[in-house]
Amino acid sequence: MHGQMMHRPLSIIEVLRFASEIHRTAEIVSVRTEGDVHRYTYTDAFARVGQLGHALKALGISQGDRVATLAWNGYRHFELYYAISGIGGVCHTINPRLSVEQLTYITHHAEDRVLFLDTTFVPLINAVKDKLPSDMIYVVMTDAAHMPDGSDGMLCYEDLIDQHDTIYPWPELPEETAASLCYTSGTTGNPKGAIYSHRSTVLHAYTIAISLGSSLTEGARVLPVVPLFHVNAWGLPYTAPLTGASLIFPGPALDGKSLFDLMDREKVTSAWGVPTVWQGLQGEINARGTNPQGFSSVVIGGSAAPRVMIETFERAGVSVCHAWGMTEMSPVGTQGIMPKSYRDTKSDQELLDLQSLQGRRVFGVELKIVDEAGHCLPHDGEAAGELFVRGNTVISGYFNNQAATDAALDAEGWFGTGDVASITPDGFLIIQDRAKDLIKSGGEWISSIDLENVVIAHPDVASCAVIAIAHPKWDERPLLVVVPKGDARVSKAEVDEMLLKHVAKWQLPDAIEFVDELPLTATGKVSKLTLRQRFADYKLPDM
Ligand code: AMP
């Protein structure tokens, strides 16, 4: 027997239509590449998105066509999100930090028809244009007065939308229709595309609104430092309009000082991004001895949030949510807001211990950990195995890539994350490492994340990473790579003393190397792959 309820397709454009009608005073504030600050409401945005819908149609974009963006966080990028998906196209956000080979590969693989780019990326595109699809149309996201040198033959965004009507007859699309496309940064092999649907995107927006609702309320002012070019900025461009939160887009400058000034001026209540970004902000908060006005919550994800970072924020009155997810999951899988019952009953240290874990699953995402034979392991906080996930916001395959799809899914259709994890009885996820970053020593595992988390708390350490070095006897042994904070060099004895409070003696790193900076991936995470390559011939003291 079926229920007798209407079935309305979940639709991305309806999110913005809703915000334009109901959250009429919420703002979108953008630091522009033109050098100034732009502000308008969701109502204004919806009207311009209508104009852009007409403009895309006039460019010949039809349902299913891929339209690429190469842009920072700003209102025009936001408009593209809605207009492209709204007319039935697929918004392909490109990470500007990809290599030329990767950029070339994904624009061809996606068969992008149009590329919208910020003024800052005109030189980059001119340098690679002859490798990109030959019939690509380029649109620079600015007005006629700011078209940069080198943009001959490219169209101008404001001219393109200017003459069009603000009302667009948005089609009613089946909810499974593809809406956006994001390639994983792919540290090895070619990038793989996750292609999200209207349904998965709207369900993800609901999920975030429920699970992280305390920082996403009507009147909240949310700063996505996480880029619009990386997994749809963790869904914020959809969840903020849904909940009535304002969006503050930072543009290209993401250093501590720029972020602090913007957050202070715009009274940002909640900021979202990867740990590397918060290091800069915490340095600035430390130097000024005060928080940006109104700053009360931070969401940290993308890589493990160090305990000392969580503690520093919490001490400063900023509540931390440590979340985990991945491109293939839209991306949020778990969130670490401490439940009230924990805040009431646990000590600060116990709370910090829990916040350093990767949080608990959000509704709609199921987790399982399995051993090498594929058998499920208990959620006892001890057993560690590969983490698999399932849910409406998880990919069912990679875009036009059967081999990668087959490799990622198990026989029951669960998606293998490539992370090695444990799960506690009350549901906290403990990410031990990426499977390929774990250090295998004498048949046992050493978690690089565990070691880094401790060492980063040393006052002379600015950042650090632990990598495996091949070893004739033990298979692999850990090497600690440190970026010093000042002139002092932390000693091996000091590091060992700190670490021995948390790990066994055989897990201590065999040596320390000092570097000026750590290599980062296109999404701002430490690139362990590059580090391993750099230290490929490294000789540990006992070798
Ligand atoms: P991406 O698809 O580029 O966002 O990368 C996803 C991967 O980042 C995950 O599979 C994890 O290995 C890692 N990751 C994301 N969030 C966390 C976290 N909170 N702690 C540890 N690793 C994380």
Residues whose N, C-alpha, C, O or C-beta is under 5 A from the ligand:
A	BS01	AMP	I300 G301 G302 S303 A304 A305 A323 W324 G325 M326 T327 E328 Q358 T417 D419 I431 R434 T523
